Amino acid sequence: MNIFLEELSRRHCHEYLLVIYDGAPCHKISALTIPKNMMIEQLPPYSPELNPVEHIWDEAREKFFKNLVFKNMDAVEDKLTEALLYFESHPKVVKSLTGFEWIINHS
């Protein structure tokens, strides 16, 4: 998680970022180093309506991981990379999965 935060901070060094994270064990605030251009807030537990990425993971599991058995972790990582590259190249699919009313009309 720290590597992710560092990379996010570097790529958006001229912006102040609000990062929302879930309660995963690797996301414990005491284990994180928060960059100066960033603030983080934890989601309440069991709040999929506030965490649109959950819909991406559901779609990835359904479309890319359904009824598969992998020989090793490299094969899992390859399939995950395939799924993420698909979402990266299909922004309309991502918008349809994550474009909640409160996100689209946030004014």
Secondary structure by P-SEA (a helix, b strand, c coil): caaaaaaaaaaaccbbbbbbbccccccccccccccccbbbbbccccccccccaaaaaaaaaaccccccccccaaaaaaaaaaaaaaaaacaaaaaaacccccccccc
